[in-house]
């Protein structure tokens, strides 16, 4: 299964973000994107993906030769889009 990558308006409120299956996301660890993150190679990932890949806040992942840092981990009550 592929991983969905999306861009988010850094001014958006986290309470306005709905995921697949109408799930709402809450930040379980770290932080959500802010305007300070504009242009930075950072990501917010789901708890299940973090657990599966032993990723924590500050972990880095290579995505097509770009090192991207985990700044937040969210929980939606879903496992890879499945309730």
C-alpha positions, 0 to 999 in steps of 0.5 A, a space after each residue: 500500500 502506498 503512502 499518501 502525501 499531501 500539502 496543508 495550509 499551515 494556517 488551517 486549524 487542526 480541528 478542520 482536518 478530516 481524513 479518509 472515512 470522516 475520521 478527525 485527526 488529533 496530534 498525539 505527539 509533537 506538533 502540527 504544521 505552522 507557518 514556521 515550517 513553510 519550505 522545511 522538509 518536515 512531516 506529520 504522520 499517523 500513529 500506525 505508520 509511526 509504530 510500524 516503522 519505529 518513528 518518533 518525533 525527530 526521526 528522519 525518513 529519506 523520500 526521493 533523496 530528501 531527508 524529511 523530519 517527523 515533527 508530529 504524530 497524529 491519531 485518528 482512530 484508524 489504521 491506514 484509512 480503515 476504521 
